[in-house]
């Protein structure tokens, strides 16, 4: 293993403006169930709060998740209009794009937990341990490292508290929904506290023969070693079982002919299983009133394993195009194992230099990521009318012999990287602030192809800058601009068994933020422009990835929050995203040309939401009513077919809750009230995922 070394420089800056807390409770309700605790500093944050960074930021807090009845991370992201859903490998993990950019479709989309990159497999993440979701849009990779140019999402988890607090909650709903969750925290003694929360779901779904069993546990400990030092430990346990589900097929763009419940897999395959065990340690130490040290360590084991029977995508092997009673299928087997080690050390503080106040952050981080991939496939014969493993999609039976699969990808990949980053927020004047920053990454990648016993190796050193400027027009209105470049390794091998070149990105923002204008309005308006080279896309037939070359995304984001009364508020967001390829590319699997200017898959040009929240009294009981309308525009449904367009959709969700007493409350959530048929995402016209019909849940919650 080569020795990693790095050196660099410093000078950097940041300051800016207001982020939006989505659906924040009005003042009259904020006193309920509130216990303040000492803030825990986050990696990459230093002494500069998010509100003072030249960046568009959405904050989705635990109150919003509770009010809206949201229990899954991917659903929470609907409250950031720049985030749209991507194909998620048969529903086995969370996949999304920010401002039109996502990672490799064959892998979960990356995000941060408490500032640490999450690599590997996390299934369909629960919200039970989420305190806040920060959607930090636009330039930021020079600070956070391996992010997308569209933005970085950071989950802040719930922390231990010294005052006893907790709840248990049970939920029942249609499609045999059964879910239980709990949260409890208390002090152990005067200097230490613990917290444990978790959830378990055992439910069917609107998809025939598709169920989900999901266990999440998150114990954590806090130790205040002294008045200036504390140590936090957090564990994550995940065990998810769910059949891999490719959705429905669409012929001749006839979306009305599809039945949202139809499942074309083999019920004998059983469930895919995702398991994860993670650990995080964070040490905070205050040197003096101006300087702070943070050290962090994270280790995570995860796996993704199972067998699936998937609709065959190749025209030369698929019989459904000529016979509506024969659907050709592939058989696939997966066994993926991932190990992820991360460490970080940083110093932050402020000093006066050359007559200016400088808010400085300097850090060093390291990661070692290991991924073992064992992927096996059986496919029908080419052009021979092979019906060996086909089914009648209108009357499926599961008695045919299951064919033996053969190894397609059998690799062992190791990535390791060392990064140095520095940032300085220079207070140029009382109203103007300049951010200068950079990051140096040293990256090494080794991929052993166990089928050929050949190793692909690459290593690079990359410098990525970040610049931002903020000017305060008034006490309530700020203008800002920012620019950043980024760098991220691409995992895996292409269809020729060669390693991919890393992604390189550039992104630019210019925007305005305003807070409490006339005591009523807060919001932001942002124009963005970003580009990425060596972006990966999926090759559906082989299950491998291919590069789309250079892609770009331009657009506008708008958000507005208004307090109509002390108990009634409206929150809204809109995003226009124009994401396209820059150069012409020939897809190596299909032999199809993807022209320059082609749309990116699953990216809606128009998306947005409007949410109304009202707090009142009903029979002298505290009561909440909420209504959210969400719109997602048309999207490309297949990279190599510009005519396959998923239709737009509009959904109405309702929520209501009532506190029967100080401990007991009841809640009703109704999603897709008008039972609209829609399609959430697509990989190919034969792998298109329908959205959920009208569904509801009733929850009973006991707090203590």
Secondary structure as the mmCIF struct_conf table of DSSP 4:
data_model
#
loop_
_struct_conf.conf_type_id
_struct_conf.id
_struct_conf.beg_label_comp_id
_struct_conf.beg_label_asym_id
_struct_conf.beg_label_seq_id
_struct_conf.end_label_comp_id
_struct_conf.end_label_asym_id
_struct_conf.end_label_seq_id
HELX_LH_PP_P HELX_LH_PP_P1 UNK A 2 UNK A 4
HELX_LH_PP_P HELX_LH_PP_P2 UNK A 18 UNK A 19
STRN STRN1 UNK A 20 UNK A 22
TURN_TY1_P TURN_TY1_P1 UNK A 23 UNK A 23
HELX_LH_PP_P HELX_LH_PP_P3 UNK A 24 UNK A 26
HELX_RH_AL_P HELX_RH_AL_P1 UNK A 27 UNK A 30
TURN_TY1_P TURN_TY1_P2 UNK A 31 UNK A 33
HELX_LH_PP_P HELX_LH_PP_P4 UNK A 38 UNK A 42
TURN_TY1_P TURN_TY1_P3 UNK A 43 UNK A 47
HELX_RH_3T_P HELX_RH_3T_P1 UNK A 50 UNK A 52
BEND BEND1 UNK A 53 UNK A 55
STRN STRN2 UNK A 56 UNK A 61
HELX_RH_AL_P HELX_RH_AL_P2 UNK A 62 UNK A 67
TURN_TY1_P TURN_TY1_P4 UNK A 68 UNK A 69
STRN STRN3 UNK A 72 UNK A 72
HELX_RH_AL_P HELX_RH_AL_P3 UNK A 73 UNK A 76
HELX_RH_3T_P HELX_RH_3T_P2 UNK A 77 UNK A 79
BEND BEND2 UNK A 80 UNK A 80
TURN_TY1_P TURN_TY1_P5 UNK A 81 UNK A 82
STRN STRN4 UNK A 83 UNK A 85
TURN_TY1_P TURN_TY1_P6 UNK A 89 UNK A 92
BEND BEND3 UNK A 93 UNK A 93
STRN STRN5 UNK A 96 UNK A 98
TURN_TY1_P TURN_TY1_P7 UNK A 99 UNK A 100
STRN STRN6 UNK A 101 UNK A 101
TURN_TY1_P TURN_TY1_P8 UNK A 105 UNK A 106
BEND BEND4 UNK A 107 UNK A 107
HELX_LH_PP_P HELX_LH_PP_P5 UNK A 108 UNK A 110
STRN STRN7 UNK A 112 UNK A 113
TURN_TY1_P TURN_TY1_P9 UNK A 114 UNK A 115
STRN STRN8 UNK A 116 UNK A 117
HELX_LH_PP_P HELX_LH_PP_P6 UNK A 118 UNK A 118
BEND BEND5 UNK A 120 UNK A 120
BEND BEND6 UNK A 124 UNK A 124
STRN STRN9 UNK A 126 UNK A 126
BEND BEND7 UNK A 127 UNK A 127
TURN_TY1_P TURN_TY1_P10 UNK A 128 UNK A 129
STRN STRN10 UNK A 130 UNK A 137
BEND BEND8 UNK A 138 UNK A 139
HELX_RH_AL_P HELX_RH_AL_P4 UNK A 141 UNK A 144
BEND BEND9 UNK A 145 UNK A 146
STRN STRN11 UNK A 148 UNK A 148
TURN_TY1_P TURN_TY1_P11 UNK A 149 UNK A 150
STRN STRN12 UNK A 151 UNK A 157
HELX_LH_PP_P HELX_LH_PP_P7 UNK A 158 UNK A 158
BEND BEND10 UNK A 162 UNK A 163
STRN STRN13 UNK A 165 UNK A 173
TURN_TY1_P TURN_TY1_P12 UNK A 174 UNK A 176
STRN STRN14 UNK A 177 UNK A 187
BEND BEND11 UNK A 188 UNK A 191
STRN STRN15 UNK A 192 UNK A 204
BEND BEND12 UNK A 206 UNK A 207
TURN_TY1_P TURN_TY1_P13 UNK A 208 UNK A 209
STRN STRN16 UNK A 211 UNK A 224
BEND BEND13 UNK A 226 UNK A 228
STRN STRN17 UNK A 229 UNK A 242
STRN STRN18 UNK A 248 UNK A 248
BEND BEND14 UNK A 251 UNK A 251
TURN_TY1_P TURN_TY1_P14 UNK A 252 UNK A 253
HELX_RH_3T_P HELX_RH_3T_P3 UNK A 255 UNK A 257
TURN_TY1_P TURN_TY1_P15 UNK A 260 UNK A 261
BEND BEND15 UNK A 265 UNK A 265
HELX_RH_3T_P HELX_RH_3T_P4 UNK A 267 UNK A 269
STRN STRN19 UNK A 272 UNK A 286
BEND BEND16 UNK A 288 UNK A 290
STRN STRN20 UNK A 291 UNK A 311
TURN_TY1_P TURN_TY1_P16 UNK A 315 UNK A 317
TURN_TY1_P TURN_TY1_P17 UNK A 320 UNK A 322
TURN_TY1_P TURN_TY1_P18 UNK A 324 UNK A 325
STRN STRN21 UNK A 327 UNK A 327
STRN STRN22 UNK A 329 UNK A 353
TURN_TY1_P TURN_TY1_P19 UNK A 354 UNK A 355
STRN STRN23 UNK A 356 UNK A 378
HELX_LH_PP_P HELX_LH_PP_P8 UNK A 380 UNK A 381
TURN_TY1_P TURN_TY1_P20 UNK A 382 UNK A 383
BEND BEND17 UNK A 384 UNK A 384
TURN_TY1_P TURN_TY1_P21 UNK A 388 UNK A 389
STRN STRN24 UNK A 391 UNK A 391
TURN_TY1_P TURN_TY1_P22 UNK A 393 UNK A 394
BEND BEND18 UNK A 395 UNK A 395
BEND BEND19 UNK A 400 UNK A 400
HELX_LH_PP_P HELX_LH_PP_P9 UNK A 401 UNK A 405
STRN STRN25 UNK A 406 UNK A 427
BEND BEND20 UNK A 429 UNK A 431
STRN STRN26 UNK A 432 UNK A 449
TURN_TY1_P TURN_TY1_P23 UNK A 450 UNK A 453
STRN STRN27 UNK A 454 UNK A 472
BEND BEND21 UNK A 473 UNK A 476
STRN STRN28 UNK A 477 UNK A 488
HELX_LH_PP_P HELX_LH_PP_P10 UNK A 489 UNK A 491
BEND BEND22 UNK A 492 UNK A 492
STRN STRN29 UNK A 493 UNK A 493
TURN_TY1_P TURN_TY1_P24 UNK A 495 UNK A 496
BEND BEND23 UNK A 497 UNK A 497
STRN STRN30 UNK A 499 UNK A 499
HELX_LH_PP_P HELX_LH_PP_P11 UNK A 500 UNK A 502
STRN STRN31 UNK A 503 UNK A 517
TURN_TY1_P TURN_TY1_P25 UNK A 518 UNK A 520
STRN STRN32 UNK A 521 UNK A 539
TURN_TY1_P TURN_TY1_P26 UNK A 540 UNK A 543
STRN STRN33 UNK A 544 UNK A 563
BEND BEND24 UNK A 564 UNK A 567
STRN STRN34 UNK A 568 UNK A 581
BEND BEND25 UNK A 582 UNK A 583
STRN STRN35 UNK A 585 UNK A 587
TURN_TY1_P TURN_TY1_P27 UNK A 588 UNK A 591
STRN STRN36 UNK A 592 UNK A 594
TURN_TY1_P TURN_TY1_P28 UNK A 596 UNK A 597
HELX_LH_PP_P HELX_LH_PP_P12 UNK A 598 UNK A 598
STRN STRN37 UNK A 599 UNK A 599
HELX_LH_PP_P HELX_LH_PP_P13 UNK A 600 UNK A 600
STRN STRN38 UNK A 601 UNK A 601
TURN_TY1_P TURN_TY1_P29 UNK A 602 UNK A 602
BEND BEND26 UNK A 605 UNK A 605
STRN STRN39 UNK A 606 UNK A 618
TURN_TY1_P TURN_TY1_P30 UNK A 619 UNK A 620
STRN STRN40 UNK A 621 UNK A 632
STRN STRN41 UNK A 635 UNK A 636
TURN_TY1_P TURN_TY1_P31 UNK A 639 UNK A 640
TURN_TY1_P TURN_TY1_P32 UNK A 642 UNK A 643
STRN STRN42 UNK A 645 UNK A 646
HELX_LH_PP_P HELX_LH_PP_P14 UNK A 647 UNK A 648
STRN STRN43 UNK A 649 UNK A 659
BEND BEND27 UNK A 660 UNK A 663
STRN STRN44 UNK A 664 UNK A 671
BEND BEND28 UNK A 672 UNK A 672
TURN_TY1_P TURN_TY1_P33 UNK A 673 UNK A 674
STRN STRN45 UNK A 679 UNK A 684
TURN_TY1_P TURN_TY1_P34 UNK A 685 UNK A 686
STRN STRN46 UNK A 687 UNK A 690
HELX_LH_PP_P HELX_LH_PP_P15 UNK A 691 UNK A 692
BEND BEND29 UNK A 694 UNK A 694
STRN STRN47 UNK A 695 UNK A 703
#
